[in-house]
Amino acid sequence: TNLTKYVTAPIVGATTALGAFAITSANTADELYDNAAKVYLSVEDYQEWAHACQILAVDQSQLQKAFVKTNALLGDIASGDSQKVAEALSLIGLSVEDIAGLDTDQAFMKIRDALANVGDEATRTAVANQIFGDKLGAELTQVLSATTEEIEGLRQEARDLGIVTSEQAEIAGEFTDAVDNMKMSLRSVGYELGAVVVPALTKLCNI
């Protein structure tokens, strides 16, 4: 009895808590993977930018929009429809060739660095609005005005603090998919049981 009370119960409680923590962590990692995939970033890059946004007090959803626009620019270049892209990039001293073939993270960083070198804040905001649209120049002021060293420092800080790797996120995704499949299976079993039990209950209610 004493062993059960003072040893077994705490172990069961700790195991339950650990399991809940693991499930929560898996869901978080899976969400990171999904969000990163939406803007064609690696899980690692996504977390680094998320950390930079948090420190610089920038709404992460606004940065997401900038990444979406960056991908659109890269798509236009790849398809040969680059005239408007070239005009926008020329405002910050870049050419289509400067970002052609780069991935999303590299292209955005290239554009961001060029914008950071624009001395006048109002001009920087106006040009950023023209490149990214949706008045993102104003929303991303802190990110766009920071020096390259500051951004790289924040990204390194995220890595030093510890981030979820792509491999870990994929494992978490497989686990959450398995949990979802199990929930669907259990729901199906519930429907089958209901189809059998409900008619009998209905007869009881009508007596």
Backbone as ProteinMPNN parsed JSONL, in Angstrom:
{"seq_chain_A": "TNLTKYVTAPIVGATTALGAFAITSANTADELYDNAAKVYLSVEDYQEWAHACQILAVDQSQLQKAFVKTNALLGDIASGDSQKVAEALSLIGLSVEDIAGLDTDQAFMKIRDALANVGDEATRTAVANQIFGDKLGAELTQVLSATTEEIEGLRQEARDLGIVTSEQAEIAGEFTDAVDNMKMSLRSVGYELGAVVVPALTKLCNI", "coords_chain_A": {"N_chain_A": [[0.834, -1.208, 0.0], [1.9, 1.231, 0.847], [3.967, 1.513, -1.02], [2.476, 1.729, -3.362], [1.157, 4.107, -2.842], [3.179, 6.037, -2.398], [5.12, 5.68, -4.337], [4.297, 4.366, -6.84], [2.024, 5.915, -7.68], [3.094, 8.632, -8.003], [4.881, 8.051, -10.096], [3.175, 7.21, -12.147], [1.755, 9.582, -12.45], [3.803, 11.323, -13.288], [4.531, 10.102, -15.674], [2.169, 10.379, -17.151], [2.048, 13.174, -17.342], [4.379, 13.627, -18.795], [3.733, 12.341, -21.167], [1.609, 13.955, -22.066], [2.991, 16.333, -22.423], [4.727, 15.56, -24.465], [2.924, 15.111, -26.562], [1.849, 17.687, -26.895], [4.176, 19.032, -27.641], [4.753, 17.696, -30.02], [2.575, 18.457, -31.596], [3.091, 21.203, -31.773], [5.564, 21.221, -33.146], [4.755, 20.04, -35.528], [3.015, 21.98, -36.467], [4.825, 24.064, -36.902], [6.258, 22.953, -39.017], [4.268, 22.824, -41.005], [3.608, 25.579, -41.33], [6.065, 26.602, -42.167], [6.374, 25.243, -44.57], [4.385, 26.399, -46.111], [5.438, 28.793, -46.984], [7.676, 28.053, -48.272], [10.033, 27.718, -46.745], [12.716, 26.337, -44.788], [12.243, 24.441, -41.775], [14.01, 25.273, -39.838], [14.916, 27.825, -40.756], [12.493, 29.179, -40.705], [11.889, 29.296, -37.967], [13.995, 30.857, -37.066], [13.471, 33.345, -38.255], [11.029, 33.818, -37.055], [11.792, 34.186, -34.428], [13.343, 36.5, -34.7], [11.332, 38.285, -35.449], [9.819, 38.333, -33.092], [11.59, 39.493, -31.23], [12.022, 41.949, -32.443], [9.555, 43.061, -32.347], [7.629, 42.654, -34.382], [4.812, 41.753, -36.284], [4.407, 38.442, -36.962], [2.773, 37.353, -38.926], [2.688, 39.296, -40.869], [5.25, 39.219, -41.878], [5.094, 36.73, -43.002], [3.465, 37.28, -45.194], [5.221, 38.806, -46.69], [7.105, 36.888, -47.383], [5.52, 35.276, -49.0], [5.076, 37.028, -51.118], [7.696, 37.315, -51.981], [8.146, 34.747, -52.98], [6.374, 34.867, -55.081], [7.616, 36.755, -56.695], [9.941, 35.347, -57.358], [8.752, 33.315, -58.786], [7.717, 34.71, -60.985], [10.094, 35.5, -62.18], [11.193, 33.029, -62.854], [9.358, 32.188, -64.741], [9.766, 33.912, -66.771], [8.445, 36.289, -66.824], [9.402, 38.974, -65.956], [9.568, 41.754, -66.03], [8.181, 43.728, -64.459], [9.167, 42.973, -62.012], [11.869, 43.51, -62.311], [11.79, 46.3, -62.523], [10.919, 47.034, -59.964], [12.976, 46.002, -58.355], [15.112, 47.471, -59.248], [14.876, 49.868, -57.983], [16.138, 49.598, -55.591], [18.68, 49.076, -56.227], [19.124, 46.504, -57.205], [19.127, 43.699, -59.484], [17.294, 41.484, -61.671], [18.879, 39.268, -62.073], [20.28, 39.142, -59.717], [18.716, 37.868, -57.809], [17.693, 35.684, -59.046], [17.326, 32.199, -59.113], [17.8, 31.89, -56.429], [16.815, 30.61, -53.166], [13.804, 30.977, -51.149], [14.444, 32.104, -48.609], [17.046, 33.115, -49.045], [16.58, 34.941, -51.155], [14.757, 36.758, -49.989], [16.356, 37.76, -47.921], [18.341, 39.001, -49.415], [16.91, 41.057, -50.689], [15.964, 42.369, -48.417], [18.358, 43.229, -47.202], [19.205, 45.061, -49.114], [17.166, 46.946, -48.952], [17.589, 47.829, -46.348], [19.793, 49.351, -46.659], [18.875, 51.64, -47.738], [18.869, 54.943, -47.085], [16.91, 56.899, -46.294], [14.035, 56.714, -44.343], [11.327, 57.031, -45.097], [11.466, 56.718, -47.86], [12.433, 54.11, -47.977], [10.259, 52.71, -46.92], [8.288, 53.264, -48.82], [9.357, 52.084, -51.135], [9.534, 49.419, -50.285], [6.828, 48.879, -49.974], [6.102, 48.914, -52.626], [7.453, 46.713, -53.608], [6.656, 44.514, -52.006], [3.941, 44.952, -51.539], [0.579, 45.459, -50.086], [1.081, 47.383, -48.152], [3.228, 46.605, -46.617], [5.678, 47.635, -46.088], [5.549, 49.531, -44.031], [4.629, 47.895, -41.968], [6.72, 46.168, -41.565], [8.855, 47.623, -40.669], [10.846, 47.53, -38.556], [12.189, 45.146, -39.11], [13.111, 45.586, -41.7], [14.727, 47.813, -41.451], [16.764, 47.096, -39.776], [20.241, 46.253, -39.349], [22.317, 44.087, -41.376], [23.989, 42.595, -39.757], [22.627, 42.694, -37.314], [20.262, 41.24, -37.877], [21.341, 38.737, -38.586], [22.531, 38.153, -36.171], [20.312, 37.833, -34.473], [19.132, 35.614, -35.652], [21.087, 33.718, -35.255], [20.996, 33.679, -32.512], [18.542, 32.438, -32.092], [19.157, 29.861, -32.962], [21.058, 29.193, -31.062], [19.536, 29.149, -28.747], [18.031, 26.956, -29.172], [16.309, 25.089, -31.49], [13.637, 23.494, -33.3], [14.418, 20.828, -35.42], [14.284, 20.043, -38.966], [14.116, 17.3, -39.348], [13.129, 16.434, -36.845], [10.666, 17.722, -36.894], [9.399, 16.44, -39.013], [9.151, 13.853, -37.977], [7.428, 14.417, -35.864], [5.244, 15.226, -37.349], [4.497, 12.841, -38.59], [3.667, 11.452, -36.35], [1.466, 13.015, -35.39], [-0.205, 12.742, -37.585], [-0.735, 10.028, -37.42], [-2.145, 9.984, -35.024], [-4.386, 11.471, -35.775], [-5.457, 9.738, -37.675], [-6.112, 7.618, -36.025], [-8.085, 8.804, -34.45], [-10.032, 9.219, -36.387], [-10.633, 6.582, -37.043], [-11.666, 5.658, -34.604], [-13.87, 7.303, -34.455], [-15.342, 6.323, -36.567], [-15.888, 3.763, -35.609], [-17.515, 4.464, -33.489], [-19.721, 5.497, -34.873], [-20.639, 3.166, -36.082], [-21.322, 1.629, -33.843], [-23.312, 3.268, -32.876], [-25.222, 3.007, -34.873], [-26.148, 0.51, -34.342], [-26.969, 0.553, -31.651], [-28.629, 2.84, -31.264], [-31.231, 2.444, -32.563], [-32.363, 0.532, -30.78], [-32.404, 1.984, -28.409], [-34.167, 3.946, -29.177], [-36.544, 2.521, -29.398], [-36.921, 1.893, -26.69], [-37.346, 4.441, -25.679], [-39.78, 4.998, -26.813], [-41.536, 3.393, -25.537]], "CA_chain_A": [[0.0, 0.0, 0.0], [2.781, 2.401, 0.91], [4.638, 1.63, -2.315], [1.495, 2.239, -4.321], [0.819, 5.493, -2.533], [4.299, 6.976, -2.446], [6.004, 5.441, -5.472], [3.583, 4.095, -8.087], [1.183, 7.05, -8.08], [3.896, 9.708, -8.598], [5.434, 7.626, -11.382], [2.073, 7.268, -13.114], [1.473, 10.997, -12.693], [4.891, 11.883, -14.08], [4.437, 9.525, -17.02], [1.03, 11.029, -17.804], [2.444, 14.548, -17.655], [5.372, 13.555, -19.858], [3.022, 12.01, -22.39], [0.876, 15.15, -22.494], [3.994, 17.286, -22.905], [5.212, 15.058, -25.747], [1.873, 15.339, -27.564], [1.816, 19.135, -27.141], [5.393, 19.371, -28.38], [4.603, 17.151, -31.37], [1.633, 19.326, -32.305], [3.787, 22.466, -32.044], [6.554, 20.959, -34.192], [4.024, 19.795, -36.774], [2.517, 23.286, -36.909], [5.987, 24.765, -37.447], [6.546, 22.344, -40.317], [3.222, 23.244, -41.947], [3.741, 27.011, -41.592], [7.285, 26.805, -42.952], [6.134, 24.711, -45.916], [3.502, 27.317, -46.831], [6.225, 29.887, -47.576], [8.869, 27.424, -48.849], [11.198, 27.868, -45.886], [13.004, 25.19, -43.949], [11.744, 24.63, -40.412], [15.026, 26.025, -39.107], [14.854, 29.228, -41.188], [11.22, 29.736, -40.242], [11.992, 29.603, -36.532], [14.938, 31.962, -36.903], [12.758, 34.567, -38.586], [9.999, 34.01, -36.034], [12.479, 34.746, -33.256], [13.696, 37.876, -35.04], [10.089, 39.063, -35.38], [9.436, 38.488, -31.69], [12.497, 40.447, -30.587], [11.872, 43.257, -33.083], [8.159, 43.481, -32.183], [6.986, 42.648, -35.697], [3.791, 40.725, -36.426], [4.931, 37.379, -37.806], [1.888, 37.133, -40.069], [3.062, 40.264, -41.897], [6.452, 38.702, -42.516], [4.624, 35.629, -43.839], [2.995, 37.871, -46.445], [6.402, 39.221, -47.447], [7.683, 35.675, -47.959], [4.63, 34.872, -50.092], [5.365, 37.936, -52.231], [9.029, 36.954, -52.472], [7.965, 33.561, -53.813], [5.705, 35.302, -56.313], [8.652, 37.392, -57.508], [10.795, 34.283, -57.89], [7.961, 32.621, -59.79], [7.679, 35.556, -62.187], [11.421, 35.435, -62.81], [11.351, 31.688, -63.434], [8.47, 32.056, -65.904], [10.164, 34.876, -67.794], [7.637, 37.499, -66.693], [10.199, 39.663, -64.936], [9.715, 43.191, -66.285], [7.767, 44.483, -63.283], [10.102, 42.62, -60.939], [13.103, 44.246, -62.58], [11.544, 47.707, -62.209], [10.863, 47.181, -58.509], [14.301, 45.742, -57.793], [16.043, 48.537, -59.636], [14.743, 50.969, -57.032], [17.066, 49.369, -54.464], [19.988, 48.73, -56.772], [19.239, 45.086, -57.526], [18.629, 43.27, -60.785], [16.664, 40.163, -61.657], [19.949, 38.276, -61.973], [20.763, 39.086, -58.33], [17.916, 36.95, -56.987], [17.304, 34.507, -59.831], [17.937, 30.951, -58.669], [17.918, 31.824, -54.97], [15.625, 30.099, -52.494], [12.992, 32.039, -50.527], [15.201, 32.754, -47.534], [18.152, 33.868, -49.638], [16.045, 36.06, -51.936], [14.218, 37.764, -49.077], [17.476, 38.387, -47.227], [18.996, 39.866, -50.387], [16.06, 42.239, -50.845], [15.94, 43.051, -47.12], [19.644, 43.905, -47.017], [19.228, 46.223, -50.01], [16.255, 47.941, -48.376], [18.204, 48.366, -45.133], [20.81, 50.332, -47.058], [18.217, 52.88, -48.164], [19.056, 55.822, -45.935], [15.706, 57.607, -45.886], [13.021, 55.769, -43.897], [10.112, 57.173, -45.895], [11.743, 56.12, -49.163], [12.52, 52.664, -47.758], [8.901, 52.198, -46.74], [7.584, 53.369, -50.104], [9.908, 51.075, -52.045], [9.127, 48.112, -49.755], [5.413, 48.729, -50.316], [6.009, 48.617, -54.051], [7.987, 45.367, -53.847], [5.895, 43.486, -51.285], [2.515, 45.241, -51.545], [-0.178, 45.418, -48.831], [1.661, 48.335, -47.199], [4.089, 45.857, -45.707], [6.852, 48.435, -45.748], [5.333, 50.106, -42.707], [4.461, 46.81, -40.997], [7.995, 45.472, -41.357], [9.884, 48.645, -40.511], [11.96, 47.114, -37.7], [12.945, 44.096, -39.798], [13.739, 46.14, -42.897], [15.705, 48.851, -41.109], [17.864, 46.505, -39.0], [21.432, 45.948, -40.139], [22.508, 42.669, -41.675], [24.598, 41.995, -38.573], [21.587, 42.54, -36.296], [19.392, 40.134, -38.279], [22.102, 37.496, -38.472], [22.723, 37.913, -34.746], [19.055, 37.31, -33.926], [18.93, 34.27, -36.18], [22.028, 32.858, -34.539], [20.485, 33.567, -31.152], [17.495, 31.418, -32.132], [19.826, 28.556, -33.046], [21.724, 28.948, -29.78], [18.499, 28.851, -27.756], [17.511, 25.626, -29.473], [15.163, 25.098, -32.388], [13.197, 22.197, -33.815], [15.014, 20.549, -36.72], [13.361, 19.528, -39.976], [13.926, 15.873, -39.079], [12.229, 16.311, -35.694], [9.334, 18.167, -37.304], [8.814, 15.386, -39.843], [8.759, 12.771, -37.066], [6.236, 14.9, -35.165], [4.149, 15.212, -38.313], [4.055, 11.449, -38.749], [2.944, 11.079, -35.131], [0.159, 13.674, -35.348], [-1.024, 12.111, -38.63], [-1.183, 8.744, -36.88], [-3.177, 10.289, -34.032], [-5.583, 11.868, -36.516], [-6.021, 8.527, -38.276], [-6.724, 6.843, -34.955], [-9.325, 9.492, -34.089], [-11.014, 8.957, -37.442], [-11.048, 5.192, -36.903], [-12.529, 5.569, -33.428], [-15.131, 7.963, -34.796], [-16.069, 5.378, -37.419], [-16.403, 2.713, -34.724], [-18.618, 5.075, -32.753], [-20.884, 5.561, -35.754], [-21.14, 1.802, -36.265], [-22.001, 1.26, -32.602], [-24.538, 4.045, -32.807], [-26.203, 2.446, -35.806], [-26.714, -0.69, -33.722], [-27.563, 0.847, -30.345], [-29.647, 3.895, -31.313], [-32.599, 1.925, -32.793], [-32.851, -0.106, -29.562], [-32.705, 3.073, -27.466], [-35.361, 4.615, -29.675], [-37.689, 1.681, -28.991], [-37.093, 2.089, -25.247], [-37.914, 5.782, -25.454], [-41.16, 5.034, -27.29], [-42.399, 2.519, -24.734]], "C_chain_A": [[0.863, 1.25, 0.0], [3.511, 2.613, -0.414], [3.7, 2.216, -3.359], [1.242, 3.722, -4.112], [1.973, 6.439, -2.803], [5.231, 6.807, -3.634], [5.232, 5.315, -6.778], [2.788, 5.302, -8.573], [1.994, 8.205, -8.654], [4.486, 9.339, -9.947], [4.379, 7.696, -12.47], [1.762, 8.724, -13.473], [2.531, 11.638, -13.567], [4.84, 11.383, -15.515], [3.304, 10.159, -17.812], [1.383, 12.443, -18.236], [3.441, 14.571, -18.805], [4.717, 13.243, -21.196], [2.269, 13.201, -22.947], [1.827, 16.185, -23.07], [4.507, 16.873, -24.283], [4.202, 15.322, -26.858], [1.79, 16.826, -27.921], [3.013, 19.563, -27.979], [5.304, 18.896, -29.827], [3.667, 18.021, -32.2], [2.284, 20.65, -32.692], [4.789, 22.304, -33.178], [5.881, 20.743, -35.542], [3.485, 21.106, -37.346], [3.645, 24.121, -37.511], [6.295, 24.263, -38.86], [5.542, 22.819, -41.366], [3.371, 24.713, -42.322], [4.97, 27.31, -42.447], [7.072, 26.364, -44.4], [5.289, 25.667, -46.753], [4.277, 28.426, -47.533], [7.568, 29.371, -48.112], [10.148, 27.731, -48.065], [11.475, 26.544, -45.187], [12.455, 25.483, -42.559], [12.725, 25.486, -39.607], [14.965, 27.514, -39.453], [13.591, 29.906, -40.657], [11.308, 30.151, -38.778], [12.947, 30.765, -36.273], [14.259, 33.296, -37.187], [11.663, 34.866, -37.565], [10.603, 34.634, -34.788], [12.846, 36.205, -33.499], [12.471, 38.785, -34.951], [9.7, 39.337, -33.934], [10.296, 39.542, -31.0], [12.299, 41.855, -31.142], [10.438, 43.776, -33.041], [7.454, 43.648, -33.531], [5.995, 41.494, -35.754], [4.277, 39.677, -37.419], [4.068, 37.138, -39.033], [2.21, 38.099, -41.212], [4.321, 39.812, -42.634], [6.096, 37.525, -43.422], [4.189, 36.151, -45.204], [4.173, 38.291, -47.324], [7.083, 38.018, -48.092], [6.834, 35.18, -49.136], [4.91, 35.733, -51.329], [6.736, 37.637, -52.836], [8.944, 35.739, -53.379], [7.298, 33.902, -55.135], [6.716, 35.957, -57.257], [9.555, 36.348, -58.151], [10.061, 33.493, -58.976], [7.892, 33.392, -61.095], [9.005, 35.492, -62.936], [11.602, 34.102, -63.519], [10.515, 31.516, -64.699], [8.807, 33.035, -67.017], [9.387, 36.17, -67.75], [8.263, 38.386, -65.615], [10.326, 41.173, -65.118], [9.351, 44.031, -65.058], [8.703, 44.216, -62.106], [11.387, 43.424, -61.093], [12.949, 45.728, -62.218], [11.554, 47.946, -60.708], [12.242, 47.005, -57.893], [15.299, 46.848, -58.107], [15.99, 49.715, -58.67], [15.681, 50.823, -55.836], [18.412, 48.846, -54.964], [20.199, 47.263, -57.071], [18.715, 44.821, -58.931], [17.99, 41.898, -60.638], [17.714, 39.083, -61.46], [20.443, 38.113, -60.533], [19.986, 38.096, -57.478], [17.454, 35.716, -57.744], [18.044, 33.278, -59.32], [18.116, 30.827, -57.172], [16.671, 31.176, -54.375], [14.921, 31.255, -51.774], [13.764, 32.809, -49.482], [16.303, 33.637, -48.099], [17.658, 35.1, -50.389], [15.51, 37.16, -51.028], [15.343, 38.499, -48.366], [18.205, 39.36, -48.153], [18.221, 41.176, -50.549], [16.058, 43.054, -49.55], [17.219, 43.839, -46.886], [19.719, 45.168, -47.878], [18.326, 47.331, -49.475], [16.868, 48.591, -47.141], [19.238, 49.432, -45.455], [20.214, 51.621, -47.599], [18.195, 53.82, -46.964], [17.788, 56.461, -45.407], [14.593, 56.618, -45.549], [11.761, 55.822, -44.743], [10.286, 56.525, -47.271], [11.794, 54.6, -49.053], [11.128, 52.051, -47.663], [8.141, 52.19, -48.064], [8.054, 52.292, -51.08], [9.492, 49.668, -51.601], [7.662, 47.841, -50.073], [5.25, 48.333, -51.78], [6.468, 47.194, -54.356], [7.071, 44.298, -53.255], [4.379, 43.71, -51.304], [1.913, 45.248, -50.155], [0.376, 46.342, -47.75], [2.555, 47.652, -46.164], [5.342, 46.629, -45.314], [6.742, 49.023, -44.359], [5.248, 49.029, -41.638], [5.79, 46.157, -40.628], [9.161, 46.425, -41.109], [11.093, 48.164, -39.719], [12.819, 46.048, -38.37], [13.727, 44.678, -40.97], [14.817, 47.175, -42.589], [16.883, 48.311, -40.303], [19.051, 46.22, -39.914], [21.509, 44.441, -40.39], [23.065, 41.939, -40.457], [23.566, 41.761, -37.476], [20.671, 41.35, -36.615], [20.111, 38.798, -38.123], [22.34, 37.134, -37.008], [21.477, 37.321, -34.105], [18.795, 35.888, -34.406], [19.87, 33.275, -35.494], [21.57, 32.644, -33.104], [19.402, 32.496, -31.069], [18.117, 30.027, -32.161], [20.48, 28.197, -31.711], [20.722, 28.563, -28.693], [17.914, 27.458, -27.958], [16.259, 25.691, -30.321], [14.849, 23.676, -32.834], [13.818, 21.986, -35.198], [13.965, 20.017, -37.681], [13.067, 18.051, -39.733], [12.956, 15.651, -37.923], [10.802, 16.683, -36.078], [8.646, 17.116, -38.16], [8.345, 14.214, -38.982], [7.48, 13.161, -36.317], [5.031, 14.873, -36.085], [3.602, 13.814, -38.531], [3.235, 11.009, -37.538], [1.55, 11.703, -35.105], [-0.767, 13.126, -36.432], [-1.582, 10.779, -38.135], [-2.294, 8.938, -35.854], [-4.48, 10.672, -34.721], [-6.263, 10.656, -37.145], [-6.734, 7.684, -37.22], [-8.05, 7.467, -34.532], [-10.42, 9.213, -35.116], [-11.542, 7.529, -37.337], [-11.999, 5.026, -35.728], [-13.885, 6.208, -33.692], [-15.987, 7.035, -35.654], [-16.676, 4.25, -36.583], [-17.604, 3.23, -33.942], [-19.884, 5.144, -33.586], [-21.509, 4.175, -35.939], [-21.891, 1.331, -35.024], [-23.335, 1.993, -32.481], [-25.628, 3.482, -33.691], [-26.888, 1.216, -35.228], [-27.527, -0.349, -32.48], [-28.738, 1.817, -30.428], [-31.053, 3.359, -31.596], [-33.186, 1.279, -31.539], [-33.234, 0.944, -28.528], [-33.976, 3.802, -27.866], [-36.614, 3.844, -29.277], [-37.964, 1.85, -27.517], [-37.76, 3.419, -24.954], [-39.386, 5.84, -25.849], [-42.102, 4.128, -26.493], [-43.26, 3.351, -23.768]], "O_chain_A": [[0.605, 2.201, -0.737], [3.657, 3.744, -0.877], [4.083, 3.088, -4.139], [1.126, 4.491, -5.065], [1.781, 7.516, -3.368], [6.044, 7.687, -3.915], [5.478, 6.068, -7.72], [2.868, 5.67, -9.745], [1.626, 8.726, -9.707], [4.588, 10.18, -10.84], [4.639, 8.176, -13.574], [1.536, 9.057, -14.637], [2.214, 12.403, -14.478], [5.075, 12.141, -16.457], [3.454, 10.446, -18.999], [1.063, 12.863, -19.348], [3.362, 15.427, -19.686], [5.091, 13.8, -22.228], [2.281, 13.438, -24.155], [1.525, 16.833, -24.072], [4.699, 17.714, -25.16], [4.577, 15.711, -27.965], [1.677, 17.185, -29.093], [2.88, 20.356, -28.911], [5.723, 19.599, -30.747], [3.937, 18.29, -33.37], [2.066, 21.162, -33.79], [4.859, 23.148, -34.072], [6.373, 21.203, -36.572], [3.498, 21.314, -38.559], [3.445, 24.808, -38.513], [6.556, 25.049, -39.771], [5.922, 23.174, -42.481], [3.274, 25.064, -43.498], [4.927, 28.16, -43.336], [7.527, 27.023, -45.335], [5.457, 25.738, -47.971], [3.832, 28.945, -48.557], [8.481, 30.153, -48.373], [11.205, 27.972, -48.648], [10.572, 25.725, -45.016], [12.229, 26.641, -42.207], [12.317, 26.318, -38.798], [14.963, 28.363, -38.562], [13.624, 31.056, -40.22], [10.853, 31.23, -38.401], [12.727, 31.564, -35.363], [14.446, 34.264, -36.449], [11.401, 36.027, -37.248], [9.998, 35.507, -34.166], [12.683, 37.048, -32.617], [12.552, 39.905, -34.448], [9.296, 40.45, -33.594], [9.78, 40.386, -30.267], [12.394, 42.837, -30.405], [10.136, 44.814, -33.631], [6.779, 44.647, -33.78], [6.303, 40.383, -35.32], [4.531, 39.989, -38.583], [4.587, 36.754, -40.082], [2.028, 37.764, -42.383], [4.448, 39.993, -43.845], [6.708, 37.335, -44.473], [4.497, 35.556, -46.237], [4.129, 38.149, -48.546], [7.581, 38.11, -49.214], [7.37, 34.722, -50.144], [4.972, 35.223, -52.448], [6.914, 37.698, -54.053], [9.591, 35.695, -54.426], [7.606, 33.316, -56.173], [6.677, 35.739, -58.468], [9.893, 36.444, -59.331], [10.664, 33.057, -59.956], [7.994, 32.814, -62.177], [9.036, 35.437, -64.166], [12.1, 34.048, -64.643], [10.904, 30.792, -65.616], [8.201, 32.993, -68.088], [9.637, 37.067, -68.555], [7.728, 38.528, -64.516], [11.119, 41.808, -64.423], [10.099, 44.925, -64.661], [8.995, 45.109, -61.311], [11.921, 43.953, -60.119], [13.87, 46.336, -61.672], [12.12, 48.929, -60.23], [12.634, 47.768, -57.011], [16.212, 47.12, -57.327], [16.954, 50.472, -58.554], [15.983, 51.801, -55.152], [19.179, 48.248, -54.209], [21.34, 46.815, -57.183], [17.96, 45.617, -59.49], [18.13, 41.239, -59.608], [17.475, 38.096, -60.764], [20.968, 37.059, -60.173], [20.531, 37.539, -56.525], [16.885, 34.8, -57.15], [19.258, 33.32, -59.118], [18.537, 29.778, -56.684], [15.604, 31.185, -54.989], [15.406, 32.386, -51.796], [13.74, 34.04, -49.471], [16.469, 34.78, -47.673], [18.245, 36.177, -50.277], [15.768, 38.343, -51.253], [15.296, 39.72, -48.222], [18.637, 40.427, -47.716], [18.804, 42.26, -50.545], [16.14, 44.282, -49.584], [17.177, 44.981, -46.427], [20.222, 46.203, -47.442], [18.675, 48.51, -49.535], [16.68, 49.787, -46.916], [19.526, 50.303, -44.634], [20.934, 52.577, -47.886], [17.571, 53.521, -45.946], [17.605, 56.557, -44.194], [14.244, 55.775, -46.375], [11.187, 54.784, -45.073], [9.377, 55.87, -47.781], [11.274, 53.887, -49.911], [10.856, 51.005, -48.252], [7.441, 51.229, -48.385], [7.245, 51.666, -51.765], [9.141, 48.827, -52.429], [7.291, 46.714, -50.403], [4.386, 47.53, -52.131], [5.936, 46.546, -55.256], [6.749, 43.307, -53.911], [3.614, 42.766, -51.108], [2.618, 45.07, -49.161], [0.16, 46.106, -46.561], [2.627, 48.063, -45.006], [5.989, 46.306, -44.318], [7.707, 49.024, -43.595], [5.737, 49.219, -40.525], [5.961, 45.657, -39.516], [10.32, 46.066, -41.319], [12.233, 48.358, -40.142], [14.04, 46.046, -38.215], [14.876, 44.301, -41.203], [15.724, 47.382, -43.395], [17.896, 48.995, -40.161], [18.881, 45.976, -41.108], [20.861, 43.642, -39.714], [22.669, 40.812, -40.161], [23.618, 40.746, -36.781], [20.347, 40.554, -35.734], [19.548, 37.842, -37.589], [22.352, 35.958, -36.646], [21.573, 36.409, -33.285], [18.294, 35.056, -33.65], [19.491, 32.142, -35.197], [21.734, 31.558, -32.547], [19.343, 31.738, -30.101], [17.658, 29.121, -31.466], [20.455, 27.042, -31.287], [21.025, 27.747, -27.823], [17.371, 26.859, -27.03], [15.258, 26.282, -29.915], [15.689, 22.78, -32.753], [13.749, 22.871, -36.05], [12.888, 19.591, -37.265], [11.933, 17.598, -39.888], [12.074, 14.796, -37.997], [9.846, 16.042, -35.642], [7.436, 16.919, -38.044], [7.279, 13.648, -39.22], [6.57, 12.348, -36.156], [3.925, 14.537, -35.661], [2.392, 13.622, -38.644], [2.243, 10.293, -37.672], [0.565, 11.017, -34.832], [-1.979, 13.051, -36.229], [-2.738, 10.441, -38.389], [-3.256, 8.171, -35.808], [-5.556, 10.248, -34.3], [-7.489, 10.555, -37.149], [-7.798, 7.116, -37.467], [-9.024, 6.757, -34.284], [-11.58, 9.0, -34.764], [-12.735, 7.284, -37.515], [-13.014, 4.339, -35.834], [-14.915, 5.726, -33.221], [-17.205, 6.969, -35.487], [-17.812, 3.832, -36.808], [-18.59, 2.516, -33.758], [-20.982, 4.889, -33.09], [-22.73, 4.024, -35.95], [-22.953, 0.716, -35.124], [-24.34, 1.429, -32.049], [-26.803, 3.472, -33.324], [-28.033, 0.906, -35.558], [-28.619, -0.876, -32.272], [-29.738, 1.635, -29.733], [-31.997, 3.779, -30.927], [-34.372, 1.452, -31.255], [-34.256, 0.818, -27.853], [-34.762, 4.221, -27.017], [-37.616, 4.433, -28.872], [-39.124, 1.943, -27.117], [-38.631, 3.513, -24.089], [-40.153, 6.628, -25.296], [-43.308, 4.098, -26.74], [-44.051, 2.791, -23.008]]}, "name": "protein", "num_of_chains": 1, "seq": "TNLTKYVTAPIVGATTALGAFAITSANTADELYDNAAKVYLSVEDYQEWAHACQILAVDQSQLQKAFVKTNALLGDIASGDSQKVAEALSLIGLSVEDIAGLDTDQAFMKIRDALANVGDEATRTAVANQIFGDKLGAELTQVLSATTEEIEGLRQEARDLGIVTSEQAEIAGEFTDAVDNMKMSLRSVGYELGAVVVPALTKLCNI"}
